[in-house]
Amino acid sequence: MTRSMTAFARQEAPTEQGDLTWEIRSVNHRYLEVSLRLDERFRPLEMKIRKLFADKLTRGKVDAVLRYKAPEQQQAALEINQDLAKSLIASCDELAMMTTRPAPINMLDVLQWPGVLKANTPDQKTLDQAIMTSVNKAIKELIETRETEGAALQQMIEQRCIDINNIAIETRKNMPVILEQHRQRLADRVADLQVNLDPERLEQEMVILAQKSDVAEELDRLQSHIIEVQNVLQRDEPIGRRLDFLMQELNREANTLASKSIDTGTTRNSVDLKVLIEQMREQIQNIE
């Protein structure tokens, strides 16, 4: 299935341990590049999360952000480390006995001492499990969005393939008519110049012109590449790089067709081919 590399996913997971929100954005990139923004308490999960992305995506620049909001009751509830607080107060009393001008103990200073005041913390193991579950869902949503966007891209490319094939058919059909028109123009010019030209020489000139302007091989390759593009679009694997290579081949045939053109209609067709190929190439840059 064709997947776009441009997508967005948002997954919210309210739990007893707190509210989790994943936001994932991805854009086109030559390789897979994952940028993670996590709270420091969740850093031990980073490698597992990166592996999830690597297992399910192959290309794209991915920005993933995890936002965590602790439950209100945990934010409000504070716990005092009584042993540490008693030890600090006892130490202050000892210092007071060593001086002739003791100062009263400021309880706020005691509370601000590192480790004396601590908030109730959630069960980290349960919270980690919730994070892994929610990121899996977020990645699944991202892939679904990629597939939806990819289906639209595939439809556009398939239509361009039909247009290119129609141009190739039209060009092939018109070539005998174009050569006959050139033959007639050459004969008319010889008649206007009142020059006695050997009919065999005229025929030789037409054969040379036909050989120089023969685009049957280019049209065959052009249509063969179009069939390959249509086949690649049906593959259930990353296809962006292969399609990009095929666009280069299509463009090469279109350039050769233009260089061999001896008729304004063929020149116009070659320009139309280049436009269609470029339209496909631009969109293929977004395909995984």
C-alpha positions as CSV (number, residue, x, y, z in Angstrom):
1,M,0.0,0.0,0.0
2,T,1.3,3.5,-0.9
3,R,2.1,5.6,2.1
4,S,2.8,9.3,2.3
5,M,5.6,10.5,4.6
6,T,3.6,13.6,5.5
7,A,1.2,12.9,8.4
8,F,0.1,13.9,11.9
9,A,-1.3,11.9,14.8
10,R,-2.5,12.8,18.3
11,Q,-3.2,10.3,21.0
12,E,-4.6,11.1,24.5
13,A,-4.5,8.6,27.3
14,P,-6.0,9.6,30.6
15,T,-4.9,7.1,33.3
16,E,-4.9,6.9,37.1
17,Q,-1.2,7.7,37.0
18,G,-1.8,10.9,35.0
19,D,-2.8,12.2,31.6
20,L,-0.5,11.3,28.6
21,T,-0.7,13.0,25.3
22,W,1.4,12.0,22.2
23,E,1.8,14.3,19.2
24,I,3.6,12.9,16.2
25,R,4.4,14.8,13.0
26,S,6.2,13.4,10.0
27,V,7.5,14.9,6.8
28,N,9.4,13.6,3.8
29,H,13.1,12.7,4.4
30,R,15.6,10.5,2.6
31,Y,15.9,8.2,5.6
32,L,14.1,7.6,8.9
33,E,15.0,10.3,11.4
34,V,13.2,10.3,14.7
35,S,13.3,13.3,17.2
36,L,11.9,12.5,20.6
37,R,10.9,15.0,23.3
38,L,10.4,13.3,26.7
39,D,10.3,14.3,30.3
40,E,13.6,13.2,32.0
41,R,11.7,10.7,34.2
42,F,10.8,8.8,30.9
43,R,14.3,8.8,29.4
44,P,14.8,5.1,30.2
45,L,12.0,4.3,27.6
46,E,13.7,6.2,24.8
47,M,15.4,3.3,23.1
48,K,12.2,1.1,23.2
49,I,10.2,4.0,21.7
50,R,12.8,4.5,19.0
51,K,12.7,0.8,18.1
52,L,9.0,1.0,17.7
53,F,9.3,3.7,15.1
54,A,12.1,1.8,13.4
55,D,10.1,-1.4,13.2
56,K,7.0,0.3,11.7
57,L,8.4,3.1,9.6
58,T,11.2,3.1,7.0
59,R,11.5,6.8,5.9
60,G,10.5,10.3,7.0
61,K,11.6,12.9,9.5
62,V,9.5,12.3,12.6
63,D,9.0,14.6,15.5
64,A,7.3,13.0,18.5
65,V,6.4,14.8,21.7
66,L,5.1,13.3,25.0
67,R,3.3,15.5,27.4
68,Y,2.5,14.3,30.9
69,K,0.1,15.8,33.5
70,A,0.1,14.3,36.9
71,P,-3.3,13.8,38.7
72,E,-4.5,16.8,40.6
73,Q,-4.6,15.0,43.9
74,Q,-0.9,14.1,43.4
75,Q,-0.1,17.6,42.5
76,A,-1.8,18.9,45.7
77,A,-0.6,16.2,48.1
78,L,2.8,16.9,49.6
79,E,4.8,14.5,51.9
80,I,7.4,15.5,54.5
81,N,10.4,13.4,55.0
82,Q,10.1,13.5,58.8
83,D,13.4,11.8,59.5
84,L,15.4,14.2,57.4
85,A,13.4,17.2,58.8
86,K,14.1,16.1,62.4
87,S,17.8,15.6,61.6
88,L,18.0,19.2,60.2
89,I,16.2,20.7,63.2
90,A,18.5,18.8,65.6
91,S,21.5,20.0,63.7
92,C,20.2,23.6,63.9
93,D,19.7,23.2,67.7
94,E,23.3,22.0,68.1
95,L,24.6,25.0,66.1
96,A,22.5,27.2,68.3
97,M,24.2,25.9,71.5
98,M,27.6,26.7,70.0
99,T,26.9,30.4,69.6
100,T,25.9,33.2,71.9
101,R,23.5,34.7,69.4
102,P,21.3,31.9,68.1
103,A,18.7,32.7,65.5
104,P,15.3,31.1,65.4
105,I,14.8,28.3,63.0
106,N,12.8,29.2,59.8
107,M,10.5,26.3,59.0
108,L,10.2,27.5,55.4
109,D,14.0,27.1,55.0
110,V,13.7,23.6,56.4
111,L,11.0,22.7,53.9
112,Q,13.1,24.1,51.0
113,W,16.0,21.8,52.0
114,P,16.4,19.2,49.2
115,G,14.5,16.0,50.0
116,V,12.5,17.3,52.9
117,L,9.4,18.1,50.9
118,K,8.4,15.7,48.2
119,A,5.3,15.1,46.1
120,N,3.6,11.8,46.0
121,T,4.9,10.1,42.9
122,P,2.9,7.7,40.7
123,D,3.8,4.0,40.1
124,Q,6.5,4.4,37.5
125,K,6.2,0.9,36.1
126,T,2.4,1.3,35.5
127,L,3.0,4.7,34.0
128,D,5.7,3.3,31.7
129,Q,3.3,0.6,30.5
130,A,0.7,3.2,29.7
131,I,3.2,5.3,27.8
132,M,4.2,2.3,25.6
133,T,0.6,1.4,24.9
134,S,-0.3,5.0,24.0
135,V,2.7,5.5,21.7
136,N,1.8,2.2,19.9
137,K,-1.7,3.6,19.3
138,A,-0.2,7.0,18.1
139,I,2.1,5.3,15.6
140,K,-0.8,3.2,14.3
141,E,-2.8,6.4,13.8
142,L,0.1,8.0,12.1
143,I,0.4,5.0,9.7
144,E,-3.3,5.1,8.9
145,T,-3.0,8.8,8.1
146,R,0.0,8.1,5.9
147,E,-2.0,5.4,4.1
148,T,-4.9,7.8,3.5
149,E,-2.6,10.4,2.1
150,G,-0.8,7.8,0.1
151,A,-4.0,6.6,-1.5
152,A,-4.6,10.1,-2.8
153,L,-1.1,10.3,-4.1
154,Q,-1.4,6.9,-5.8
155,Q,-4.7,8.0,-7.5
156,M,-2.9,11.1,-8.9
157,I,0.1,9.2,-10.1
158,E,-2.1,6.6,-11.8
159,Q,-4.0,9.3,-13.7
160,R,-0.8,10.9,-14.8
161,C,0.4,7.4,-16.1
162,I,-2.8,7.2,-18.1
163,D,-2.2,10.7,-19.6
164,I,1.4,9.8,-20.5
165,N,0.4,6.6,-22.1
166,N,-2.3,8.4,-24.2
167,I,0.4,10.9,-25.4
168,A,2.7,8.0,-26.4
169,I,-0.1,6.4,-28.3
170,E,-1.0,9.6,-30.1
171,T,2.6,10.3,-31.0
172,R,3.1,6.8,-32.4
173,K,0.0,7.1,-34.4
174,N,1.0,10.5,-35.9
175,M,4.5,9.6,-36.9
176,P,3.6,8.2,-40.4
177,V,1.5,11.2,-41.1
178,I,4.3,13.6,-40.0
179,L,6.8,11.8,-42.2
180,E,4.5,11.9,-45.2
181,Q,3.9,15.6,-44.6
182,H,7.7,16.2,-44.6
183,R,8.0,14.2,-47.8
184,Q,5.4,16.3,-49.5
185,R,6.9,19.6,-48.2
186,L,10.3,18.6,-49.5
187,A,8.8,17.6,-52.9
188,D,6.9,20.9,-53.1
189,R,10.1,22.9,-52.3
190,V,12.1,21.1,-55.0
191,A,9.3,21.9,-57.5
192,D,9.2,25.5,-56.4
193,L,13.0,25.8,-56.9
194,Q,12.6,24.1,-60.3
195,V,15.4,21.7,-59.6
196,N,15.7,18.3,-61.2
197,L,16.2,16.0,-58.3
198,D,16.7,12.3,-58.8
199,P,13.6,10.6,-57.2
200,E,16.0,8.0,-55.7
201,R,18.0,10.7,-54.0
202,L,14.7,12.2,-52.6
203,E,13.8,8.8,-51.3
204,Q,17.3,8.4,-49.7
205,E,16.8,11.8,-47.9
206,M,13.4,10.7,-46.6
207,V,14.9,7.4,-45.3
208,I,17.6,9.4,-43.5
209,L,15.0,11.8,-42.0
210,A,12.9,8.8,-41.0
211,Q,15.8,7.2,-39.2
212,K,16.8,10.4,-37.4
213,S,13.3,11.1,-36.3
214,D,12.3,7.5,-35.4
215,V,11.0,7.5,-31.8
216,A,9.5,4.1,-31.7
217,E,12.2,2.8,-29.3
218,E,11.7,5.8,-27.0
219,L,8.0,5.3,-27.0
220,D,8.3,1.6,-26.3
221,R,10.6,2.3,-23.3
222,L,8.3,5.2,-22.1
223,Q,5.3,2.9,-22.1
224,S,7.3,0.1,-20.5
225,H,8.3,2.4,-17.6
226,I,4.7,3.5,-17.2
227,I,3.6,-0.2,-16.8
228,E,6.4,-0.6,-14.2
229,V,5.2,2.5,-12.3
230,Q,1.7,1.0,-12.2
231,N,3.0,-2.3,-11.0
232,V,5.2,-0.7,-8.3
233,L,2.2,1.2,-6.9
234,Q,0.5,-2.2,-6.1
235,R,3.4,-3.4,-4.0
236,D,2.9,-3.7,-0.2
237,E,6.3,-2.3,0.7
238,P,8.2,1.1,0.7
239,I,8.2,2.2,-3.0
240,G,9.3,5.8,-2.9
241,R,12.9,5.2,-4.0
242,R,12.0,2.9,-6.9
243,L,9.4,5.4,-8.2
244,D,11.9,8.2,-8.0
245,F,14.3,6.1,-10.2
246,L,11.5,5.4,-12.7
247,M,10.8,9.2,-12.9
248,Q,14.4,9.7,-14.0
249,E,14.0,7.1,-16.7
250,L,10.8,8.6,-17.9
251,N,12.3,12.0,-18.0
252,R,15.3,10.7,-20.1
253,E,12.9,9.3,-22.7
254,A,10.9,12.5,-22.8
255,N,14.1,14.5,-23.4
256,T,15.2,12.1,-26.3
257,L,11.7,12.4,-27.8
258,A,12.0,16.2,-27.8
259,S,15.5,16.1,-29.3
260,K,14.2,14.0,-32.2
261,S,11.1,16.0,-32.9
262,I,10.6,17.3,-36.4
263,D,7.1,18.5,-35.8
264,T,5.5,21.1,-33.5
265,G,2.9,18.6,-32.4
266,T,5.6,16.1,-31.3
267,T,7.5,18.9,-29.5
268,R,4.3,19.9,-27.7
269,N,3.7,16.3,-26.7
270,S,7.2,16.0,-25.3
271,V,6.7,19.2,-23.3
272,D,3.4,17.8,-21.9
273,L,5.2,14.6,-21.0
274,K,7.8,16.6,-19.0
275,V,5.1,18.5,-17.2
276,L,3.3,15.3,-16.2
277,I,6.5,13.5,-15.1
278,E,7.5,16.5,-13.0
279,Q,4.1,16.6,-11.3
280,M,4.6,12.9,-10.4
281,R,8.2,13.4,-9.3
282,E,7.2,16.2,-6.9
283,Q,4.5,14.0,-5.3
284,I,6.7,10.9,-5.2
285,Q,9.1,12.9,-2.9
286,N,6.4,12.4,-0.2
287,I,6.0,8.7,-0.7
288,E,7.7,6.4,1.8
